[in-house]
Amino acid sequence: MLSDERRTRRSPDPLVALHYQLSSTRREGALDTLVLADGSGVVVAGAGSWAACEELAAFAPLMSRGDSLGFEHVTIRHVDIDGHRVLLCARGASSDAPNVDSRNAALERAAVGVSRILSSS
């Protein structure tokens, strides 16, 4: 079902495409929040509650340097787009979360999708 939905929900608008990508990964990885942030902590796109996306994005640059800042269950992936680094940040998981390997695989697919969407913009 998810693969069929992913193939039919596309957009030529990069921001809408990013939202679709992140929303799909959020569901697939059973994550609470998934956000793409720039290096200064500004939300580029997100999936989950907007307040949670803004909070996670704001602290992502600090957490990517190794400071947990009291956040639990946060994963950050660096994605390089044409020489610029953005941060793909995931937080938490619902009680029916898939195992860690499945969640990491979902985040890796999201990183590839984000790179593809932004590189073509």
N, C-alpha and C positions, 0 to 999 in steps of 0.2 A: 504494500500500500504506500509506504513512504517513498519508494523509488518512483512509483507512478505519479504521485503528487509532485515530487521534486522536478520531474520532467515537464509537467504541465504548468507549474508556477514559475514562470520566468519573466523577466522584465528588461527592457533596454535601458532603463534608468538605473545607474549603478547603486544609488542608495536603496531603492526598492529591492534590487537584486541581492544586495548585502543583507537586508532584513530577511528575505526569504531564506538565504543561506544559513544565517544565524538561527532563525526560528526552527528550521529543519534539524539542525545540529542540536539545538537545545532539547527538542523532543527526543531525538535519537539517543542522546547521552543522558537523558533524564536529569538535566541540569536546572537549577533555579534561575541563574542569570548567565548570559553570554554576551559579551560586549567587545567591540573593536574600538580601541582607543589610540589616539596619536601619542607621540612621545612626551607630550606635556600633560597628558591626562584628560583630554577632551574626548567625549563620545563621538565616534564616527558613525557607528550603527550599533544597535543592540536588540536583544530579545530577552524579555522578562520585564519586571516592573521598572519603570523609567527611573525612579529614585534609586533603586538598587544598581541599575546600569551606570548612572552618574557617579555613585559612590565608588563602585568598583573601578571605573575608568580613572577617577581622580587619584586613587591610591596605586593603580597599576604600575606607573613608572618607579615608584619606591619599592613595591613588592618584587618587581622584575630584577632589582638589584640585590635581592635576598632578604629584605626585611618583611616579616609576615604581618606586622602591624596589628596582630590580634585577629586577623581574618583566618578562618578555618576552611579547609576544602577548596582552596583556590589553586587553579592551574593557569599559568601564563605561557603563551607561545609567542615568540618573536616571529613576525612575518616581514620579510623584506620585499618592498615594492619599488622597483626602479631606483634603488639606492636609498630609499626611505624606510625606516623601521616603524611598524605599527605593532600594537600589542593585542593579541587575541586572549581574552580573559574569561575564564569559566569559574563559577562558584557554586558550590553545594550540589546536592543531588537529592532527589526525592527518595522516599523509603523503598521504592521498587527500582532503584538505580541499577544499571548493568554493572558488570565488574569493571575494574579499573582499566583493563586492556581494551574493553569495548569503548569506554569513555575516551581513552586516549586516541583510539582509532577514529572516533567521531570528530575529535578536535583536529586531528591531522587532516582529515578530509575537508573540514571547514577552512583550515589554513590554506589548503590548495585552492579551494573555491574563492576565498577572499583574494588571493593573489591573482587568480584568473580574472575576476571581476574588475579589480582595480588596475591591473596591467592593461586591460583593453579599453579603459576609460580615456 
